[in-house]
Amino acid sequence: MHELSLAEDLVAKCAERSGGRRVLAVRVRCNAGVDAEELSAAFAVAAKQYAGRELEDATLELDVVPAHLKCSCGWAGELPEDSIAGHIGICPGCGHPTELSSGLELVGLRVAGDPVQG
């Protein structure tokens, strides 16, 4: 599951940025090639499995933005949703399947004021 590896990376970044404070919410921008439901479920699992406790109750807030593709044929632009299959985009210019970037950007964390007590 592609989304699980994205979620695990996201949890690690959030834990690092939180400075030991409990994370209440994580805001992420993702492209339309990321399955938002699967990412949310994977984030919940990854956050609970993380060794620290900073993210155990964090919620994930997703902003879904259009996927963009730059193909070797020279075509570049926003992909229509029917040109996306998972993390693969089909170039409207040449029909070549091209892997999309992860499409995940950590926008911000909402944290509690106190460090997590262990």
N, C-alpha and C positions, 0 to 999 in steps of 0.2 A: 504494500500500500504506500504510494508516493506521499500521501498526506501525513502518514505517521512519521516519516523521516522529517518532513517539514515541521511538524508539531514538536518533535524532540529537539530540533535545532532551535526553534522559537523559545521553548521552555528554558533551554540552556542560556540563550541570550538574555531573556527576561530575568532569570535568577542572577546573572552577572550584573545587570544594570540596576537591580533593586537595592543593592547594597545591604542585603540582609533584612530589608523591610518587607512586610507582608504585601503581596501584590493583590489588589482588589479587582483590577480589570486590565486587559491587554488589548490595545487597539491595533489592528493590522489592516493593511491595504493588500488585497490579493487580486490577481487577474481572473478573468472568467474561466480560465483553464483549470483552476483549482476548485475541487468539489467542496463547497462551503460546509455542507453537512458533515462530510467525512472529516474535514479539517477540525471542525468544532468537537466532534466525538474523539478524535485522536488527541487533541489538545487536552481534553478533560482527563484522558487516560495518562498521557505523558506527565501532566502536572501533578497528578496523584502519585505517580511512580518516582518522581524526582526525589533525590536523596534529601534535599532541604525541604522546609515546610513553607517557604515563601509563596508558592503558587498553588497550594492545595485547594484553595477556595476561589481562585481567580476565574473570572468570566472572560470569554473571548468576544470581542466586538469586531466584526468584519465589515470592511468597506470593499465591495466588489467593483472593480474597474475593468474596462475592456482590455482584452489581450492585444498586444502589439507583436508584430512579426517583421523581421528583416530577413529576407530570403537571399540566397546566393544568386538568384536570377535577376536581382535588382529591385524586386517589389518590396515595398515597405509600407506598413500602415496598420490600422486597426482591423482585427479579424472579426468577421461576422460570427455569431455564436454557432452557426451550423458548420463552421470551418474548424471547430475545436473538438477534439476527441481526447479527453483526459488532459495530459500535459503535452499533447501533440497538436500542432496547428497545420492545416493544409493551406499552402500558398494559393491564393486566388489567381496569381499570375501564371504559375506553371504547374500547379497541382502537386508539387513536391511536399511530402510530409516533413516537418521541421519541429524539433523539440523546442517548446517554449521555455523561457527562463522560469525559474521557480515561481515567479510572480508573487512573491511574498515580501512585504516590507513592514518592519516593525515601526509603527507610527508613534506609539507612546504607551506609557504605563501609568496607571493610577495606583498609588501605593498608600498604605496606612502610614501614620507618622512614627510609629514605634517599631524598633527592630523585632524580629520574630524571637520569641522565647522558646528555648528548646527543652 
